[in-house]
Amino acid sequence: MNFFDRFAIPHPSPAIYASMVAIGLTVIAIIFGLTYFKKWGYLWREWLTTVDHKRIGIMYLISALLMLFRGGVDALMMRAQTAVPENTLLDAQHYNEVFTTHGVVMIIFMAMPFIYALMNFVVPLQIGARDVAFPRLNALSFWLFFMGAMLFNISFVIGGSPDAGWTSYFPLAGNDFSQSVGTNYYMLSIQIAGIGTLISGINFITTILKMRAPGMTLMKMPMFTWTAFITNAIVVFAFPVLTIALLLGTMDRLFGANFFTTTNGGMDMLWANLFWVWGHPEVYILILPAFGIYSEIISTFSRRNLYGYKSMVASIVIISFFSFLVWTHHFFTMGQGPLTNSIFSITTMAIAIPTGIKIFNWLLTMWKGKIKFTVPMLYAVGFIPIFTIGGVTGVMLGMASADYQYHNTMFLVAHFHYTIIPGVVFAMLAGLTYWWPKMFGFMLNERIGKWAFWFIAVSFNVTFFPMFFTGLDGQARRMYTYSEATGFGPLNLISFVGAVGLAIGFALIVYNVYYSTRYASRNISSDPWDARTLEWATHSPVPSYNFAVTPQVGSIEAFWDAKKKNIPLFRGKIDKIHMPNNSGVPFIMSSIFFVWGFSFVFSMWIPAIITTIGIFVCMAHRSFEKDDGYYISVKDVEDTEKKLRGVS
């Protein structure tokens, strides 16, 4: 294979060329804008080298929103392709690439950074910390994720996107059946991003265990912090499995190893097991932080303490344990035998019990509460019935014998989206709206936000509910076309209409950000939602040092008690504050990782060796970098406090 063959554009179609032109023009416009307005220095000092957990959280947020729309375009193309029988909008190969990239982008490069955006911004504030335990490592985590995402996303214009499904099962993902470099992109980009996620897991566990404010015991932590803690514990146990699986898969593809082949001692089912040993805990890595967000929001807007705090904590721990005991239900139909299927069928249905406990706790929190239907509360309340449909259909899929009918049909696609979209996307949009004043110092417009919610909630059901019926009638997932005789056409057309409605809903969110940024009042109280937890005890937006005085926590509702019961939250005087220095090493090292991954994708060994050396040089340089940090003087802190309070 010569140079031009390896770098060939996979689908030399007008859409691909238009995308390349759009990307090129966007890059040129960004470079021109930064140069014209002389912002290169500002960009480097304030963002590319920052170690501030709040700014890292905002960068995660921007990345997640970009990937949400990137994956949304894939979804619209899929729904448009299947809207009518025998459609020729996409050919079979292009459709394979679209549904593969849609799954990977939405799970790995949208949902995960959205979760870590809110974790980064909120968790240190909720526990009264200045920053995370390892600020520079936190920056490295973000930039590794970002470079992994960028490496994955250039595949559709250089070399070809992966086409073996987001699960990338072998032998389909092997060289015999996936001869392009697309699966190489899959293996290496997720590997790079996954290393960043694993680092984040270690960082947040350390932060939560070692950096809580005085008086904040584990059983006084806010529920979102609890879910963040358990989520990162799952990350630390699950992501090494994915790391090894991707390493072995890369060795199969690049070096002719036989870990997952069907010959020479390989075992293709080994990939399926390793993938889902990570993959099903990954579902709870996504959903548990969402449960924490709903707990905060429902408590706030019901004006009641969260019902059953201890049972909520216990259910989170039980879910995390069971999440590692259900992976085999993803291949009930692959010949494991009745004993294995029966065991995993029982664990699959058992995990629904602690989840049900949380649902009832939220309902009882709202019982006799003074409910205020804000935009975050609408997402939280809307989540409950929609997610319940996903849970019930999950129990149906958990019955091994019945799964022979449901598996690999659109019924499974509908179930998955009925859990992930209300369980993750609704929660992230709710959390984004809820904590937006903390991030940016002003509120999003409630009226536009409610229009967006209703478009998304209604359109979601219009999109995915018909799939239950087409799936039961036998429509297979991943099928790029079908004949008119199947009768699938009308329901698929309804799904397409719903997908367009979802696009309108997300467009309204973008418009809301624009409208609110331009017209919203910047003069808000420090507690616009009448919230209850510690992060609301500081200013909106939050200053670089978080708290002028370290809070002293006496209860689980410390901020509420300080307001309503006059229990002092801040004791002592303002003192100088130590802050960590910025560092360019995480950005530079992650950029080298990008080139390293690209070199391995195309088997360019000299650049691969050079970049490997470069990575170790960055590590060595970091070991000599001083960690002295700097101090914010008492006067500067006092001046900032006066400015944030509007005192001249």
PLY file of the C-alpha trace (Angstrom):
ply
format ascii 1.0
element vertex 648
property float x
property float y
property float z
element edge 647
property int vertex1
property int vertex2
end_header
0.00 0.00 0.00
1.56 3.29 -1.07
1.43 6.64 0.70
-1.59 7.97 -1.21
-3.56 4.74 -0.73
-3.00 4.82 3.03
-4.15 8.44 3.28
-6.98 8.09 0.78
-10.23 9.93 1.37
-12.65 7.09 2.21
-15.75 8.47 0.47
-14.86 10.99 -2.23
-18.37 12.43 -2.15
-19.60 16.05 -2.07
-20.42 15.68 1.65
-16.85 14.67 2.52
-15.31 17.41 0.40
-17.72 19.95 1.91
-16.71 18.78 5.40
-13.02 19.15 4.55
-13.60 22.66 3.21
-15.66 23.58 6.31
-12.96 22.28 8.66
-10.26 24.10 6.73
-12.18 27.39 6.71
-12.93 27.05 10.43
-9.26 26.52 11.27
-8.24 29.49 9.09
-10.92 31.68 10.72
-9.76 30.74 14.23
-6.10 31.41 13.41
-6.98 34.73 11.76
-9.21 35.79 14.67
-6.63 34.94 17.33
-3.93 36.77 15.35
-6.03 39.82 14.53
-7.21 40.32 18.09
-3.78 39.39 19.51
-5.18 36.63 21.71
-2.50 33.95 21.29
-0.81 34.91 24.56
-4.12 35.05 26.41
-5.11 31.65 25.02
-1.81 30.11 26.13
-1.69 31.70 29.59
-5.33 31.41 30.58
-6.55 28.21 28.94
-4.01 25.95 27.25
-1.76 25.91 30.33
-4.38 26.31 33.06
-4.59 23.92 35.98
-7.69 25.56 37.50
-10.32 22.86 37.95
-13.08 25.30 36.95
-11.52 26.22 33.62
-10.69 22.59 32.92
-14.34 21.81 33.63
-15.44 24.47 31.14
-13.09 23.07 28.49
-14.54 19.60 29.08
-17.98 21.18 28.70
-17.17 22.88 25.39
-15.67 19.65 24.05
-18.71 17.63 25.14
-21.14 20.03 23.47
-19.14 19.97 20.24
-19.16 16.17 20.28
-22.90 16.17 21.07
-23.56 17.97 17.82
-20.98 15.89 15.95
-22.68 12.67 17.08
-26.09 14.25 16.50
-25.31 14.78 12.83
-24.47 11.06 12.55
-27.80 10.24 14.21
-29.72 12.44 11.77
-27.98 10.75 8.84
-28.95 7.31 10.17
-32.58 8.30 10.73
-32.70 9.94 7.28
-31.23 6.81 5.67
-33.83 4.49 7.24
-36.76 6.92 6.93
-37.94 5.29 3.71
-37.40 1.82 2.22
-34.49 1.20 -0.14
-33.00 4.65 0.42
-29.74 5.50 -1.38
-28.68 8.49 0.74
-25.83 6.42 2.23
-24.23 3.27 0.89
-23.64 0.27 3.14
-20.01 1.11 3.94
-20.72 4.75 4.75
-23.65 3.72 6.96
-21.40 1.29 8.84
-18.97 4.10 9.52
-21.71 6.51 10.57
-23.30 4.23 13.18
-19.87 3.22 14.49
-18.68 6.79 14.96
-22.07 7.82 16.39
-21.78 5.27 19.19
-18.15 6.00 20.02
-18.56 9.79 19.89
-21.67 9.82 22.06
-20.40 7.41 24.72
-16.67 8.12 24.90
-16.32 11.66 23.58
-19.62 13.29 24.60
-21.10 11.65 27.70
-17.78 11.08 29.49
-16.46 14.65 29.11
-19.89 16.05 30.03
-19.72 14.10 33.29
-16.16 15.18 33.99
-17.03 18.78 33.13
-19.52 18.90 35.99
-17.30 16.82 38.29
-14.36 19.14 37.69
-16.32 22.28 38.30
-18.59 21.17 41.14
-16.92 18.49 43.28
-14.06 20.64 44.70
-16.61 23.37 45.48
-18.99 20.91 47.15
-16.28 19.61 49.47
-14.78 23.05 50.19
-11.46 22.46 48.40
-9.28 24.96 46.53
-8.70 22.54 43.65
-8.35 18.84 42.94
-5.55 16.89 44.61
-3.29 16.90 41.53
-4.04 19.99 39.41
-1.42 19.37 36.70
-2.48 15.75 36.38
-6.03 17.04 35.96
-4.90 19.20 33.05
-3.12 16.20 31.51
-6.34 14.18 31.85
-8.28 16.75 29.86
-5.74 17.20 27.12
-5.31 13.43 26.66
-9.07 13.11 26.29
-9.18 16.06 23.87
-6.34 14.75 21.67
-7.93 11.30 21.63
-11.20 12.86 20.47
-9.47 14.89 17.76
-7.55 11.83 16.54
-10.79 9.88 16.26
-12.60 12.66 14.44
-10.04 13.20 11.70
-10.55 9.61 10.58
-13.55 10.38 8.38
-11.47 12.59 6.07
-8.06 10.89 6.35
-7.95 7.14 5.91
-11.56 6.24 6.79
-13.63 5.99 9.95
-13.94 2.74 11.92
-16.72 0.54 10.58
-16.95 -2.48 12.92
-19.54 -1.02 15.31
-18.89 0.89 18.52
-18.20 -2.47 20.22
-15.69 -3.34 17.46
-16.14 -7.11 17.80
-13.45 -9.41 16.46
-12.98 -11.03 13.97
-14.97 -8.26 12.20
-12.50 -5.70 13.58
-9.50 -7.75 12.45
-7.44 -7.04 9.35
-9.26 -9.65 7.27
-12.64 -7.93 7.51
-11.65 -4.31 8.34
-8.78 -3.62 5.97
-8.79 0.18 6.24
-7.07 2.06 9.04
-10.43 2.99 10.59
-10.22 0.42 13.37
-6.64 1.55 14.09
-8.09 4.99 14.79
-10.63 3.36 17.09
-8.02 1.45 19.08
-5.53 4.27 19.51
-7.83 7.25 20.02
-9.86 5.50 22.71
-6.62 4.30 24.30
-5.27 7.86 24.56
-8.57 9.25 25.89
-8.97 6.29 28.24
-5.59 6.92 29.87
-6.79 10.43 30.64
-10.00 9.11 32.16
-8.11 6.62 34.34
-5.88 9.44 35.61
-9.01 11.47 36.42
-10.43 8.55 38.37
-7.37 8.36 40.62
-7.31 12.15 40.99
-10.94 12.50 42.09
-10.81 9.60 44.53
-7.80 11.23 46.19
-9.48 14.64 46.15
-12.68 13.41 47.79
-10.91 11.29 50.40
-8.21 13.78 51.39
-9.40 17.33 50.67
-12.84 17.67 52.26
-13.51 20.76 54.36
-13.20 20.46 58.16
-16.26 18.72 59.58
-17.35 17.11 56.31
-17.40 13.37 57.03
-18.24 10.89 54.28
-21.87 10.78 55.40
-22.11 14.57 55.20
-21.03 14.76 51.57
-23.54 16.00 48.98
-25.08 13.25 46.87
-23.37 14.40 43.67
-20.00 14.08 45.39
-20.94 10.59 46.58
-21.85 9.52 43.05
-18.64 11.10 41.73
-16.62 9.14 44.29
-18.23 5.79 43.44
-18.09 6.53 39.71
-14.37 7.14 39.84
-13.88 3.97 41.88
-15.58 2.08 39.02
-13.31 3.92 36.54
-10.19 2.77 38.38
-11.32 -0.87 38.28
-12.90 -0.93 34.80
-10.67 1.19 32.57
-7.50 -0.92 32.95
-9.47 -3.78 31.38
-10.28 -1.59 28.37
-6.66 -0.45 28.21
-5.43 -4.04 27.95
-8.14 -5.02 25.45
-7.23 -2.09 23.18
-3.54 -2.92 23.50
-4.12 -6.52 22.49
-6.40 -5.45 19.62
-3.78 -3.00 18.39
-1.14 -5.72 18.48
-3.42 -8.00 16.45
-3.91 -5.35 13.78
-0.42 -3.83 13.57
1.91 -6.68 14.50
0.04 -9.82 13.46
-0.59 -11.12 16.97
-3.41 -13.63 17.41
-5.18 -12.69 20.63
-8.62 -12.26 19.04
-8.32 -14.25 15.82
-10.24 -17.45 15.14
-7.03 -19.29 14.22
-3.54 -19.82 15.65
-4.73 -20.05 19.23
-6.72 -16.82 19.22
-10.18 -16.41 20.77
-12.57 -13.85 19.30
-14.93 -14.11 22.30
-12.08 -12.92 24.53
-12.58 -9.43 23.05
-16.32 -9.55 23.75
-15.70 -10.50 27.37
-12.98 -7.90 27.95
-14.98 -5.19 26.21
-18.11 -5.75 28.28
-16.22 -6.25 31.55
-15.43 -2.58 30.92
-18.53 -1.74 28.91
-21.27 -2.48 31.40
-19.58 -0.73 34.32
-19.18 2.11 31.81
-22.98 2.36 31.67
-22.97 3.06 35.41
-19.99 5.40 35.08
-22.37 7.43 32.93
-25.54 6.99 34.98
-24.38 7.34 38.60
-23.27 10.99 38.31
-26.63 11.65 36.65
-28.34 10.16 39.71
-26.31 12.54 41.86
-27.37 15.53 39.76
-31.04 14.56 39.99
-30.70 14.17 43.75
-29.37 17.72 44.10
-31.98 19.21 41.77
-35.03 17.38 43.13
-34.08 18.29 46.69
-33.54 21.95 45.80
-36.75 22.48 43.84
-38.92 20.39 46.16
-37.59 22.52 49.05
-37.04 19.38 51.10
-34.10 17.37 52.34
-33.31 14.39 50.16
-35.41 11.47 51.38
-33.46 8.38 52.49
-29.90 9.73 52.25
-28.33 6.59 53.73
-30.33 4.27 51.48
-29.29 6.38 48.49
-25.63 5.97 49.40
-26.11 2.23 49.98
-27.87 1.80 46.63
-25.02 3.57 44.81
-22.47 1.22 46.40
-24.60 -1.85 45.59
-25.03 -0.71 41.97
-21.27 -0.27 41.62
-20.73 -3.83 42.89
-23.36 -5.40 40.63
-22.14 -3.40 37.61
-19.20 -5.82 37.36
-21.43 -8.91 37.55
-23.72 -8.46 34.55
-21.45 -8.14 31.52
-22.39 -11.48 29.98
-25.98 -10.43 29.33
-24.60 -8.59 26.29
-24.05 -11.93 24.57
-26.77 -14.26 25.85
-27.24 -15.49 22.27
-23.59 -16.46 21.67
-23.66 -20.02 22.98
-22.57 -19.74 26.61
-24.93 -22.37 27.95
-27.99 -22.23 30.21
-26.14 -22.16 33.56
-24.06 -19.08 32.68
-27.05 -17.35 31.11
-29.19 -18.06 34.18
-26.63 -16.62 36.60
-26.21 -13.41 34.63
-29.94 -13.14 34.04
-30.45 -13.10 37.82
-27.75 -10.46 38.41
-29.16 -8.35 35.58
-32.60 -8.25 37.16
-31.15 -7.82 40.67
-29.37 -4.59 39.73
-32.78 -3.05 39.03
-33.59 -3.20 42.78
-31.15 -0.51 44.04
-32.04 1.60 41.01
-35.71 1.32 41.95
-34.86 2.42 45.50
-33.46 5.67 44.12
-36.58 6.30 42.02
-38.82 5.91 45.08
-36.52 8.14 47.15
-36.84 10.93 44.59
-40.62 10.54 44.48
-40.80 10.66 48.27
-38.56 13.73 48.30
-41.13 15.46 46.08
-44.05 14.16 48.18
-45.66 17.15 49.96
-42.81 19.34 48.78
-43.22 22.87 47.47
-42.20 21.98 43.93
-40.97 24.68 41.58
-40.86 23.62 37.94
-37.66 25.26 36.74
-35.83 23.97 33.67
-33.53 21.66 35.72
-36.56 20.30 37.61
-38.41 19.62 34.35
-35.51 17.47 33.14
-35.40 15.68 36.52
-39.13 14.97 36.61
-39.23 14.04 32.92
-36.40 11.60 33.47
-38.37 9.39 35.88
-41.14 8.00 33.61
-38.92 7.84 30.52
-36.08 6.09 32.34
-38.59 3.68 33.91
-39.57 2.53 30.40
-35.90 1.91 29.72
-35.53 0.00 32.98
-38.57 -2.21 32.37
-37.43 -3.09 28.86
-33.99 -3.79 30.33
-35.50 -6.42 32.61
-37.19 -7.89 29.52
-33.80 -8.08 27.81
-32.35 -9.58 31.00
-34.40 -12.76 30.50
-31.95 -14.90 28.59
-34.46 -17.01 26.68
-36.51 -13.97 25.60
-33.33 -12.19 24.54
-33.15 -14.47 21.51
-36.12 -12.49 20.18
-34.96 -9.03 21.25
-31.22 -9.16 20.69
-29.71 -7.27 17.75
-33.04 -5.71 16.86
-34.23 -2.12 17.06
-35.93 -3.07 20.35
-32.48 -3.15 21.93
-31.60 0.20 20.33
-34.76 1.74 21.79
-34.05 0.29 25.25
-30.50 1.60 25.29
-31.55 5.11 24.29
-34.42 5.09 26.82
-31.81 4.61 29.54
-28.90 6.70 28.29
-30.67 9.81 26.96
-32.94 10.50 29.96
-30.35 9.03 32.32
-27.35 10.97 31.01
-28.25 13.66 28.46
-31.26 14.94 30.43
-29.13 14.97 33.59
-26.24 16.78 31.94
-28.56 19.45 30.50
-30.24 19.77 33.90
-26.88 20.05 35.68
-25.57 22.49 33.09
-28.59 24.77 33.60
-28.46 24.36 37.39
-24.77 25.20 37.76
-24.56 27.67 34.86
-24.69 30.71 37.24
-21.75 29.29 39.19
-19.78 28.89 35.96
-20.55 32.14 34.19
-22.27 34.50 36.61
-25.65 34.75 34.92
-28.71 32.57 34.37
-29.92 30.93 31.18
-33.31 32.13 29.99
-36.02 30.00 31.59
-38.62 30.45 28.85
-36.31 29.35 26.04
-35.02 26.54 28.26
-38.54 25.20 28.77
-39.25 25.29 25.04
-36.04 23.31 24.49
-37.03 20.78 27.16
-40.45 20.10 25.67
-39.05 19.77 22.16
-36.43 17.31 23.40
-38.73 15.30 25.69
-41.55 14.91 23.16
-39.28 14.39 20.16
-37.25 11.80 22.03
-40.31 9.60 22.49
-41.41 10.17 18.89
-37.94 9.06 17.76
-37.38 5.96 19.83
-40.72 4.54 20.92
-41.56 3.28 17.38
-38.33 1.27 17.49
-39.81 -1.03 20.14
-42.44 -2.10 17.64
-40.21 -2.40 14.59
-37.72 -4.36 16.71
-40.39 -6.79 17.89
-41.44 -7.15 14.25
-37.89 -8.15 13.34
-36.10 -5.02 12.13
-32.41 -5.69 12.76
-30.11 -3.01 14.13
-27.27 -1.82 11.90
-29.38 -2.60 8.79
-28.79 0.23 6.35
-31.83 -0.44 4.18
-34.96 -2.60 3.99
-37.62 -3.48 1.44
-41.08 -1.93 1.35
-42.61 -5.38 1.96
-41.34 -5.41 5.55
-43.78 -2.67 6.55
-41.11 -0.86 8.59
-41.38 2.34 6.53
-44.11 4.35 8.33
-42.67 3.88 11.84
-39.15 4.66 10.64
-40.44 7.83 9.01
-41.99 8.83 12.35
-38.61 8.21 14.00
-36.97 10.53 11.49
-39.51 13.26 12.24
-38.71 12.84 15.94
-34.98 13.13 15.22
-35.59 16.44 13.46
-37.54 17.59 16.53
-34.58 16.63 18.73
-32.30 18.70 16.50
-34.62 21.69 16.94
-34.56 21.20 20.72
-30.76 21.21 20.85
-30.66 24.21 18.49
-32.86 26.04 21.01
-30.29 25.29 23.72
-27.60 26.89 21.55
-29.86 29.89 20.96
-30.52 30.11 24.69
-26.79 30.33 25.40
-26.43 33.06 22.78
-29.49 34.99 23.96
-28.61 34.72 27.65
-24.98 35.66 27.08
-26.03 38.77 25.20
-29.06 39.91 27.14
-29.04 38.30 30.60
-28.44 40.40 33.67
-25.05 39.84 35.29
-26.37 40.91 38.70
-27.56 37.70 40.32
-27.50 36.58 43.91
-24.95 34.03 45.05
-27.83 31.55 45.41
-30.18 32.02 42.45
-31.88 28.64 42.91
-32.28 28.81 46.70
-29.93 25.80 46.68
-28.70 23.80 49.66
-25.14 22.59 49.16
-21.72 24.10 49.76
-20.82 25.23 46.23
-23.52 27.90 46.47
-21.75 29.50 49.45
-19.26 31.18 47.11
-19.68 33.81 44.42
-21.21 33.56 40.97
-19.01 33.23 38.99
-16.56 31.49 41.31
-13.24 33.33 41.89
-9.97 31.58 41.11
-9.40 30.67 44.77
-12.97 29.29 45.32
-13.40 30.35 48.98
-11.84 33.36 50.68
-12.05 31.45 53.97
-12.17 27.64 54.24
-15.71 26.59 55.20
-16.43 24.71 58.43
-19.09 22.07 57.76
-21.45 20.95 60.49
-24.16 19.10 58.55
-25.06 17.63 55.19
-26.97 20.84 54.34
-24.28 23.26 55.52
-25.20 26.17 53.26
-28.92 25.82 53.99
-28.22 25.76 57.72
-26.01 28.84 57.42
-28.84 30.75 55.73
-31.88 29.52 57.61
-30.50 28.59 61.03
-27.67 31.15 61.26
-25.08 28.43 61.82
-21.65 29.94 60.94
-20.12 28.45 57.80
-16.99 30.59 57.55
-14.90 31.08 60.68
-11.60 32.88 60.84
-10.10 35.74 58.88
-8.98 36.07 55.30
-5.39 34.96 54.83
-3.10 34.74 51.81
-4.01 31.83 49.54
-1.59 29.42 47.91
-2.38 28.50 44.28
-0.62 26.10 41.86
1.32 27.46 38.89
0.09 26.87 35.35
2.01 24.35 33.27
2.44 23.85 29.53
3.65 20.27 29.91
0.16 18.62 29.84
-0.79 20.34 26.57
2.57 19.69 24.89
2.73 16.08 26.07
-0.84 15.39 24.89
-0.08 16.98 21.50
2.83 14.57 21.16
0.43 11.76 22.08
-1.77 12.88 19.16
1.12 12.59 16.70
2.14 9.31 18.35
-1.34 7.87 17.81
-1.53 9.11 14.22
1.86 7.53 13.50
0.72 4.16 14.82
-2.55 4.35 12.88
-0.60 4.43 9.61
2.34 2.28 10.80
4.81 5.16 10.38
7.48 3.77 12.68
10.10 6.53 12.64
7.64 9.23 13.81
6.23 6.71 16.30
9.69 6.17 17.82
10.45 9.90 17.91
7.14 10.76 19.60
7.57 7.93 22.11
10.89 9.47 23.10
9.17 12.87 23.22
6.57 11.57 25.68
9.28 10.31 28.03
11.17 13.61 27.68
8.01 15.45 28.79
7.69 13.11 31.76
11.30 13.71 32.71
10.91 17.47 32.34
7.80 17.41 34.50
9.73 15.63 37.25
12.10 18.63 37.47
9.35 21.27 37.22
8.98 23.28 40.42
5.67 22.99 42.27
6.11 26.06 44.48
3.01 27.78 43.13
2.21 31.35 44.05
0.31 33.26 46.72
-2.69 35.57 46.37
-2.16 38.31 48.95
-4.73 39.23 51.58
-5.27 42.60 49.88
-5.91 40.98 46.49
-8.38 38.54 48.03
-10.21 41.36 49.83
-10.29 43.49 46.66
-11.68 40.55 44.68
-14.32 39.89 47.32
-15.45 43.53 47.22
-15.56 43.51 43.43
-17.61 40.30 43.32
-20.03 41.72 45.88
-20.35 44.93 43.90
-18.76 46.98 46.68
-16.61 49.88 45.47
0 1
1 2
2 3
3 4
4 5
5 6
6 7
7 8
8 9
9 10
10 11
11 12
12 13
13 14
14 15
15 16
16 17
17 18
18 19
19 20
20 21
21 22
22 23
23 24
24 25
25 26
26 27
27 28
28 29
29 30
30 31
31 32
32 33
33 34
34 35
35 36
36 37
37 38
38 39
39 40
40 41
41 42
42 43
43 44
44 45
45 46
46 47
47 48
48 49
49 50
50 51
51 52
52 53
53 54
54 55
55 56
56 57
57 58
58 59
59 60
60 61
61 62
62 63
63 64
64 65
65 66
66 67
67 68
68 69
69 70
70 71
71 72
72 73
73 74
74 75
75 76
76 77
77 78
78 79
79 80
80 81
81 82
82 83
83 84
84 85
85 86
86 87
87 88
88 89
89 90
90 91
91 92
92 93
93 94
94 95
95 96
96 97
97 98
98 99
99 100
100 101
101 102
102 103
103 104
104 105
105 106
106 107
107 108
108 109
109 110
110 111
111 112
112 113
113 114
114 115
115 116
116 117
117 118
118 119
119 120
120 121
121 122
122 123
123 124
124 125
125 126
126 127
127 128
128 129
129 130
130 131
131 132
132 133
133 134
134 135
135 136
136 137
137 138
138 139
139 140
140 141
141 142
142 143
143 144
144 145
145 146
146 147
147 148
148 149
149 150
150 151
151 152
152 153
153 154
154 155
155 156
156 157
157 158
158 159
159 160
160 161
161 162
162 163
163 164
164 165
165 166
166 167
167 168
168 169
169 170
170 171
171 172
172 173
173 174
174 175
175 176
176 177
177 178
178 179
179 180
180 181
181 182
182 183
183 184
184 185
185 186
186 187
187 188
188 189
189 190
190 191
191 192
192 193
193 194
194 195
195 196
196 197
197 198
198 199
199 200
200 201
201 202
202 203
203 204
204 205
205 206
206 207
207 208
208 209
209 210
210 211
211 212
212 213
213 214
214 215
215 216
216 217
217 218
218 219
219 220
220 221
221 222
222 223
223 224
224 225
225 226
226 227
227 228
228 229
229 230
230 231
231 232
232 233
233 234
234 235
235 236
236 237
237 238
238 239
239 240
240 241
241 242
242 243
243 244
244 245
245 246
246 247
247 248
248 249
249 250
250 251
251 252
252 253
253 254
254 255
255 256
256 257
257 258
258 259
259 260
260 261
261 262
262 263
263 264
264 265
265 266
266 267
267 268
268 269
269 270
270 271
271 272
272 273
273 274
274 275
275 276
276 277
277 278
278 279
279 280
280 281
281 282
282 283
283 284
284 285
285 286
286 287
287 288
288 289
289 290
290 291
291 292
292 293
293 294
294 295
295 296
296 297
297 298
298 299
299 300
300 301
301 302
302 303
303 304
304 305
305 306
306 307
307 308
308 309
309 310
310 311
311 312
312 313
313 314
314 315
315 316
316 317
317 318
318 319
319 320
320 321
321 322
322 323
323 324
324 325
325 326
326 327
327 328
328 329
329 330
330 331
331 332
332 333
333 334
334 335
335 336
336 337
337 338
338 339
339 340
340 341
341 342
342 343
343 344
344 345
345 346
346 347
347 348
348 349
349 350
350 351
351 352
352 353
353 354
354 355
355 356
356 357
357 358
358 359
359 360
360 361
361 362
362 363
363 364
364 365
365 366
366 367
367 368
368 369
369 370
370 371
371 372
372 373
373 374
374 375
375 376
376 377
377 378
378 379
379 380
380 381
381 382
382 383
383 384
384 385
385 386
386 387
387 388
388 389
389 390
390 391
391 392
392 393
393 394
394 395
395 396
396 397
397 398
398 399
399 400
400 401
401 402
402 403
403 404
404 405
405 406
406 407
407 408
408 409
409 410
410 411
411 412
412 413
413 414
414 415
415 416
416 417
417 418
418 419
419 420
420 421
421 422
422 423
423 424
424 425
425 426
426 427
427 428
428 429
429 430
430 431
431 432
432 433
433 434
434 435
435 436
436 437
437 438
438 439
439 440
440 441
441 442
442 443
443 444
444 445
445 446
446 447
447 448
448 449
449 450
450 451
451 452
452 453
453 454
454 455
455 456
456 457
457 458
458 459
459 460
460 461
461 462
462 463
463 464
464 465
465 466
466 467
467 468
468 469
469 470
470 471
471 472
472 473
473 474
474 475
475 476
476 477
477 478
478 479
479 480
480 481
481 482
482 483
483 484
484 485
485 486
486 487
487 488
488 489
489 490
490 491
491 492
492 493
493 494
494 495
495 496
496 497
497 498
498 499
499 500
500 501
501 502
502 503
503 504
504 505
505 506
506 507
507 508
508 509
509 510
510 511
511 512
512 513
513 514
514 515
515 516
516 517
517 518
518 519
519 520
520 521
521 522
522 523
523 524
524 525
525 526
526 527
527 528
528 529
529 530
530 531
531 532
532 533
533 534
534 535
535 536
536 537
537 538
538 539
539 540
540 541
541 542
542 543
543 544
544 545
545 546
546 547
547 548
548 549
549 550
550 551
551 552
552 553
553 554
554 555
555 556
556 557
557 558
558 559
559 560
560 561
561 562
562 563
563 564
564 565
565 566
566 567
567 568
568 569
569 570
570 571
571 572
572 573
573 574
574 575
575 576
576 577
577 578
578 579
579 580
580 581
581 582
582 583
583 584
584 585
585 586
586 587
587 588
588 589
589 590
590 591
591 592
592 593
593 594
594 595
595 596
596 597
597 598
598 599
599 600
600 601
601 602
602 603
603 604
604 605
605 606
606 607
607 608
608 609
609 610
610 611
611 612
612 613
613 614
614 615
615 616
616 617
617 618
618 619
619 620
620 621
621 622
622 623
623 624
624 625
625 626
626 627
627 628
628 629
629 630
630 631
631 632
632 633
633 634
634 635
635 636
636 637
637 638
638 639
639 640
640 641
641 642
642 643
643 644
644 645
645 646
646 647
